[in-house]
Amino acid sequence: MSEKADIIIRSSTIFTGNTLEPVAGAVIIASGRIVKIAPDFEVENFKGAATRVIDAGDALVCPGFNDSHTHFLQNGIMKDADYTLSLEGKVTKDEVVAAIREFAESHPDNAWIVGCDLNFDGWENGEKPTKELLDELVLDRPAYFASWDMHTGWTNSAGLEAAGYTPETPDPDGGYIGRNDDGTLSGLNFEPPANDPIWGMANVAGDMDRALNASFAECLSHGVTAAGVVWPYGGIDEHANMEIFNEFDAEGKLPIRLSFFPKMTDGLEGARWCQEHIKGDHVRFAGVKLITDGVCEAHTGYLTEPYADDPSTCGEPTVSYDELLPLVRQADAAGYPVRLHCIGNGAVKQALDVFERVGKEQGFKGHHNCIEHIESCRPEDIERFAQLGVVASMQPIHSVLNVEGYPALLGEKWIPHMWPQKSLLDANTILAFGTDAPVWNFNPMEGIYAAITRQQPWDGQPEGGFVPAQKITLAQALQAYTYGAAYAESYEHEIGTLEAGKLADVVVMDRNLFEITPEEILRAKVAFTIVNGEIVYEA
């Protein structure tokens, strides 16, 4: 006798994630798990008096979307409009100044004045923000503003003082504190190690319940049922970050699944603490993470050849080969998968070299190691991903954020190898998609659109796509956002595909993505989001 279902979802377009072709039938859900993907003629066997039947017609049914790379707590604080001012679209100095002054005046109770999306490239005559300017706008409390890529921070005098920064403060490893010609602090600091002490204090002063609940609601409305949470956390202490999510989970306030990747450090103390303490229904420890270079826009992405627009530098790794090797050795011996932030092709090569050497020394254990971002890659390194079992964790929306300026940074030679998602797939690499939230919002439709068109979701540019040879198919993009992301989190045994025995995390869209244009995909909405066999969002 067939088990009676709690929910039955019928559709002619069920994308299981196991293959690239959708199938017709029904998803049978009972007791929080998938019982079967049943053909139509079997559906009646699973119906009971309390069964809810969702007839989706030909609308897409697929595994819950999984955002493989997020800074989740940081996203919540940054997207809280009552606490963090977004300067997106504010191009000129006057626009930035007016926005900050108005926000500070209208939020007198905020302990800090915090902002994001700062971009001063368009300020006249190359002028840059200074602490003196921010002091004029916010004199009564500390203030901090993050650049759009979160690698530069602008701080007023009170913020620098709160962090204990003085002209004598040494530069931290992997970052540097901005100084004027006379040695005084400029108010601009570069890379997370220099900014996190300040941003962390600013972030913990926010309203966590308000910020995180808004992020959870956003995720569920977009069908995101799981996410990878990777270090850094906007400067918030490792333990504090984890305890916040532990508390939410213990109180039943965490509706999605989060896999945590704390910072990889010598001795792995933080990782071992997380492994012991991060255990709950929707929180889990999944590995470790490290940043190995910066970003190409700041010429801190590590390249194998000099920058085309600045031949004096190739950028530098934030952690050298000799420093990275023993860290990965330790993580590998402890059984921890490693995720490495690698923007430039030099950083990608270095990461692959380290993974290869550790594997040869200690044995290839099948850990789901990942390289994050991969904005460029040497052609000879493409095949190495699959050979070494390394996952390519990429954010397709990133490939279209700077289509005009990026080629000038690296040079025409490297254009075919920018965000090489198709090349990696063709070489049998497992691809995992995400957003790098708060760099971008949680909506998978925008990332999928960017992956299959290589165009910007807001204007469809550039015509024909940026590096169009790297376009992938809709099915490949869906698989990267489901199975691939779960694999990157070593969670594919429970989520990521629709098959018997797995957790019932399912999304029902409002249309068939396989039968519409890419532009219509951008307008597609989620009809139902199901987690643990329960409907947690219904349009």
ZAMARGU-4260 file (C-alpha; in steps of 0.2 Angstrom, whole numbers, plus 5000, padded with zeros to 4 digits):
<rodrens>
0) 5000/5000/5000 | 5007/5017/4995 | 5011/5030/5008 | 4999/5044/5008 | 5006/5060/5003
5) 5006/5077/5012 | 5008/5086/4996 | 5008/5081/4978 | 5014/5093/4964 | 5009/5089/4947
10) 5018/5096/4932 | 5023/5092/4914 | 5040/5101/4918 | 5049/5093/4933 | 5067/5097/4933
15) 5075/5084/4945 | 5093/5091/4944 | 5099/5073/4940 | 5098/5076/4921 | 5097/5091/4910
20) 5080/5086/4903 | 5063/5089/4913 | 5051/5075/4915 | 5032/5075/4917 | 5023/5067/4932
25) 5021/5072/4950 | 5032/5075/4965 | 5026/5065/4980 | 5030/5072/4997 | 5027/5064/5014
30) 5035/5067/5031 | 5046/5081/5025 | 5054/5070/5012 | 5052/5066/4993 | 5044/5049/4992
35) 5045/5048/4973 | 5044/5056/4956 | 5029/5047/4950 | 5021/5045/4933 | 5003/5052/4931
40) 4995/5035/4932 | 5002/5032/4950 | 4997/5048/4957 | 4980/5042/4964 | 4988/5029/4974
45) 4996/5043/4985 | 4981/5054/4988 | 4974/5054/5005 | 4960/5064/5014 | 4973/5077/5020
50) 4984/5078/5004 | 4986/5094/4996 | 4987/5093/4977 | 4996/5107/4967 | 4992/5106/4949
55) 5006/5117/4941 | 5001/5113/4923 | 5017/5115/4913 | 5025/5127/4925 | 5043/5122/4931
60) 5045/5112/4947 | 5063/5110/4953 | 5073/5108/4968 | 5074/5123/4980 | 5087/5136/4973
65) 5103/5136/4983 | 5114/5152/4984 | 5131/5144/4986 | 5141/5159/4991 | 5133/5172/5002
70) 5139/5183/5017 | 5121/5181/5024 | 5122/5192/5040 | 5131/5205/5031 | 5118/5205/5018
75) 5104/5207/5031 | 5112/5222/5039 | 5117/5230/5022 | 5099/5228/5015 | 5091/5235/5031
80) 5086/5252/5024 | 5083/5259/5041 | 5101/5256/5046 | 5111/5255/5030 | 5111/5269/5017
85) 5113/5262/4999 | 5123/5275/4988 | 5119/5265/4972 | 5116/5277/4958 | 5125/5292/4967
90) 5138/5296/4955 | 5144/5313/4959 | 5152/5320/4976 | 5137/5331/4978 | 5124/5317/4976
95) 5134/5307/4989 | 5136/5321/5001 | 5117/5326/5000 | 5112/5307/5003 | 5123/5305/5018
100) 5118/5321/5026 | 5099/5318/5024 | 5101/5300/5031 | 5111/5305/5046 | 5098/5319/5050
105) 5083/5307/5048 | 5091/5293/5059 | 5096/5302/5075 | 5094/5286/5085 | 5106/5275/5075
110) 5122/5272/5085 | 5132/5272/5069 | 5129/5280/5052 | 5132/5265/5040 | 5132/5264/5021
115) 5136/5254/5006 | 5138/5255/4987 | 5150/5269/4988 | 5158/5273/4971 | 5169/5288/4969
120) 5176/5284/4952 | 5165/5298/4944 | 5170/5312/4956 | 5178/5327/4947 | 5196/5328/4945
125) 5199/5312/4953 | 5195/5318/4970 | 5193/5304/4984 | 5183/5304/5000 | 5192/5310/5016
130) 5189/5308/5034 | 5187/5327/5035 | 5173/5327/5023 | 5164/5313/5032 | 5167/5322/5048
135) 5157/5337/5041 | 5142/5326/5037 | 5143/5315/5053 | 5152/5323/5068 | 5141/5316/5082
140) 5144/5297/5080 | 5155/5285/5070 | 5152/5283/5052 | 5157/5269/5039 | 5153/5267/5021
145) 5158/5252/5011 | 5162/5253/4992 | 5151/5244/4980 | 5164/5229/4979 | 5166/5230/4998
150) 5185/5231/4996 | 5187/5249/5001 | 5180/5258/5016 | 5177/5276/5021 | 5177/5281/5039
155) 5176/5297/5049 | 5187/5302/5063 | 5175/5294/5076 | 5174/5278/5067 | 5193/5277/5066
160) 5195/5281/5085 | 5182/5268/5089 | 5193/5255/5080 | 5208/5261/5089 | 5216/5266/5072
165) 5230/5279/5074 | 5244/5285/5062 | 5255/5272/5071 | 5243/5257/5068 | 5252/5244/5057
170) 5244/5238/5041 | 5236/5221/5044 | 5240/5206/5034 | 5231/5207/5017 | 5225/5225/5019
175) 5232/5243/5021 | 5226/5258/5031 | 5225/5274/5020 | 5237/5288/5025 | 5240/5305/5018
180) 5257/5311/5013 | 5260/5318/5030 | 5256/5301/5038 | 5239/5306/5045 | 5225/5294/5042
185) 5215/5298/5026 | 5199/5289/5031 | 5200/5277/5016 | 5206/5259/5020 | 5208/5245/5008
190) 5204/5226/5009 | 5193/5217/5022 | 5207/5215/5035 | 5209/5234/5036 | 5190/5237/5036
195) 5182/5223/5046 | 5187/5229/5063 | 5177/5245/5059 | 5163/5237/5049 | 5161/5224/5062
200) 5157/5236/5076 | 5145/5246/5064 | 5136/5230/5060 | 5133/5222/5077 | 5125/5239/5082
205) 5111/5234/5070 | 5094/5226/5073 | 5097/5207/5069 | 5079/5202/5070 | 5073/5215/5058
210) 5088/5212/5046 | 5088/5193/5045 | 5069/5191/5045 | 5069/5202/5029 | 5083/5192/5021
215) 5074/5176/5025 | 5058/5183/5017 | 5067/5188/5002 | 5075/5171/5000 | 5058/5162/5001
220) 5050/5173/4989 | 5063/5169/4976 | 5063/5150/4980 | 5080/5150/4989 | 5079/5136/5002
225) 5097/5135/5006 | 5113/5145/5005 | 5132/5144/5008 | 5138/5156/5021 | 5156/5160/5019
230) 5169/5171/5028 | 5170/5186/5030 | 5155/5192/5039 | 5157/5211/5037 | 5169/5211/5052
235) 5158/5203/5064 | 5167/5191/5075 | 5166/5172/5070 | 5158/5166/5086 | 5146/5180/5087
240) 5141/5177/5069 | 5138/5158/5072 | 5129/5161/5088 | 5117/5173/5080 | 5111/5159/5068
245) 5112/5146/5081 | 5100/5156/5091 | 5088/5159/5077 | 5088/5140/5073 | 5085/5135/5091
250) 5070/5147/5091 | 5063/5140/5075 | 5066/5157/5066 | 5077/5150/5053 | 5067/5144/5038
255) 5081/5140/5026 | 5096/5129/5027 | 5113/5137/5030 | 5130/5129/5027 | 5144/5138/5036
260) 5162/5140/5030 | 5172/5150/5043 | 5190/5157/5040 | 5204/5145/5037 | 5217/5149/5050
265) 5233/5140/5056 | 5228/5128/5069 | 5210/5128/5063 | 5203/5133/5080 | 5189/5143/5073
270) 5184/5129/5062 | 5185/5116/5075 | 5174/5127/5087 | 5161/5128/5073 | 5161/5110/5069
275) 5157/5107/5088 | 5144/5120/5090 | 5136/5123/5073 | 5123/5109/5074 | 5105/5111/5072
280) 5090/5108/5060 | 5095/5121/5048 | 5113/5126/5052 | 5128/5115/5048 | 5147/5117/5047
285) 5153/5112/5030 | 5171/5117/5028 | 5183/5132/5028 | 5186/5148/5017 | 5200/5160/5013
290) 5203/5175/5002 | 5219/5173/4992 | 5218/5189/4982 | 5208/5205/4980 | 5198/5212/4965
295) 5204/5217/4948 | 5196/5234/4948 | 5208/5239/4962 | 5223/5230/4954 | 5223/5218/4969
300) 5217/5203/4959 | 5232/5192/4956 | 5236/5189/4938 | 5249/5179/4929 | 5253/5194/4918
305) 5254/5213/4921 | 5238/5222/4920 | 5234/5229/4903 | 5230/5247/4910 | 5245/5246/4923
310) 5259/5236/4917 | 5269/5239/4933 | 5259/5226/4942 | 5251/5209/4942 | 5243/5212/4958
315) 5248/5201/4973 | 5241/5186/4982 | 5235/5191/4999 | 5242/5174/5005 | 5257/5166/4996
320) 5259/5149/4990 | 5271/5145/5004 | 5258/5152/5016 | 5243/5143/5008 | 5250/5126/5007
325) 5252/5122/5025 | 5234/5129/5029 | 5227/5117/5015 | 5237/5103/5022 | 5229/5105/5039
330) 5212/5107/5033 | 5213/5092/5021 | 5220/5081/5036 | 5205/5087/5047 | 5193/5082/5033
335) 5187/5100/5029 | 5183/5105/5012 | 5192/5121/5007 | 5185/5136/4997 | 5197/5149/4991
340) 5192/5166/4984 | 5202/5168/4968 | 5198/5182/4956 | 5213/5183/4945 | 5220/5169/4935
345) 5236/5169/4945 | 5226/5166/4961 | 5217/5152/4952 | 5233/5144/4946 | 5240/5145/4964
350) 5225/5137/4971 | 5225/5123/4959 | 5244/5120/4962 | 5241/5119/4981 | 5226/5107/4979
355) 5236/5096/4967 | 5251/5096/4979 | 5241/5092/4994 | 5232/5078/4985 | 5248/5070/4979
360) 5256/5071/4997 | 5241/5066/5007 | 5230/5057/4995 | 5215/5063/4985 | 5201/5061/4998
365) 5186/5067/4988 | 5184/5083/4998 | 5173/5095/4989 | 5186/5109/4987 | 5180/5125/4978
370) 5188/5140/4969 | 5177/5155/4971 | 5173/5168/4958 | 5186/5164/4944 | 5184/5180/4934
375) 5198/5174/4923 | 5207/5158/4920 | 5222/5152/4910 | 5216/5140/4896 | 5228/5127/4902
380) 5220/5127/4920 | 5203/5123/4914 | 5205/5104/4913 | 5213/5104/4930 | 5197/5108/4939
385) 5189/5091/4935 | 5205/5082/4936 | 5208/5088/4954 | 5189/5087/4959 | 5188/5106/4962
390) 5171/5114/4961 | 5170/5130/4951 | 5159/5141/4962 | 5154/5156/4952 | 5142/5171/4952
395) 5135/5173/4935 | 5129/5191/4938 | 5147/5196/4941 | 5151/5193/4923 | 5140/5207/4917
400) 5143/5220/4930 | 5158/5228/4922 | 5157/5223/4904 | 5164/5240/4898 | 5178/5242/4910
405) 5184/5224/4913 | 5192/5220/4896 | 5203/5236/4898 | 5210/5230/4915 | 5216/5213/4908
410) 5218/5216/4890 | 5210/5209/4874 | 5220/5193/4875 | 5210/5187/4891 | 5193/5192/4885
415) 5189/5174/4879 | 5193/5167/4896 | 5183/5179/4907 | 5171/5170/4918 | 5174/5154/4908
420) 5158/5145/4914 | 5155/5135/4898 | 5173/5131/4896 | 5173/5124/4914 | 5157/5114/4911
425) 5164/5107/4894 | 5179/5101/4904 | 5167/5091/4916 | 5169/5103/4930 | 5155/5104/4943
430) 5148/5122/4943 | 5140/5130/4958 | 5130/5146/4956 | 5127/5160/4969 | 5126/5179/4971
435) 5139/5184/4983 | 5125/5193/4992 | 5126/5207/4997 | 5135/5211/4981 | 5119/5206/4972
440) 5101/5201/4978 | 5095/5183/4980 | 5084/5182/4965 | 5091/5167/4955 | 5081/5172/4939
445) 5094/5187/4937 | 5109/5175/4938 | 5101/5162/4927 | 5097/5176/4914 | 5115/5182/4915
450) 5122/5164/4913 | 5112/5160/4898 | 5113/5177/4889 | 5129/5185/4896 | 5119/5201/4897
455) 5114/5213/4910 | 5097/5210/4917 | 5092/5228/4918 | 5095/5233/4900 | 5099/5218/4890
460) 5117/5224/4886 | 5129/5221/4878 | 5120/5216/4862 | 5124/5197/4859 | 5132/5195/4876
465) 5148/5198/4885 | 5160/5184/4879 | 5145/5175/4871 | 5155/5159/4868 | 5154/5157/4887
470) 5134/5156/4887 | 5127/5140/4895 | 5110/5132/4893 | 5095/5135/4905 | 5096/5117/4911
475) 5115/5119/4915 | 5111/5135/4925 | 5097/5127/4934 | 5108/5112/4939 | 5122/5124/4945
480) 5109/5133/4956 | 5103/5117/4963 | 5114/5101/4963 | 5130/5110/4960 | 5127/5122/4975
485) 5123/5107/4986 | 5138/5098/4980 | 5149/5113/4984 | 5142/5112/5002 | 5145/5093/5003
490) 5126/5092/5005 | 5121/5084/4989 | 5116/5068/4999 | 5101/5077/5006 | 5096/5092/4994
495) 5100/5098/4977 | 5090/5085/4967 | 5072/5079/4967 | 5073/5060/4971 | 5066/5048/4983
500) 5073/5050/5001 | 5079/5067/4999 | 5073/5082/5009 | 5057/5090/5002 | 5064/5107/4997
505) 5055/5111/4981 | 5051/5126/4971 | 5036/5129/4959 | 5037/5143/4947 | 5023/5152/4939
510) 5028/5147/4921 | 5038/5135/4911 | 5056/5142/4910 | 5060/5130/4896 | 5047/5137/4884
515) 5049/5156/4886 | 5062/5169/4881 | 5076/5174/4892 | 5068/5191/4894 | 5052/5182/4901
520) 5063/5172/4913 | 5067/5189/4922 | 5048/5191/4924 | 5046/5174/4931 | 5040/5172/4949
525) 5039/5159/4962 | 5022/5152/4965 | 5026/5140/4980 | 5042/5137/4990 | 5042/5121/5000
530) 5055/5117/5014 | 5055/5101/5024 | 5038/5097/5015 | 5030/5112/5021 | 5024/5127/5011
535) 5033/5142/5018 | 5029/5154/5004 | 5014/5155/4993 | 5011/5169/4980
</rodrens>
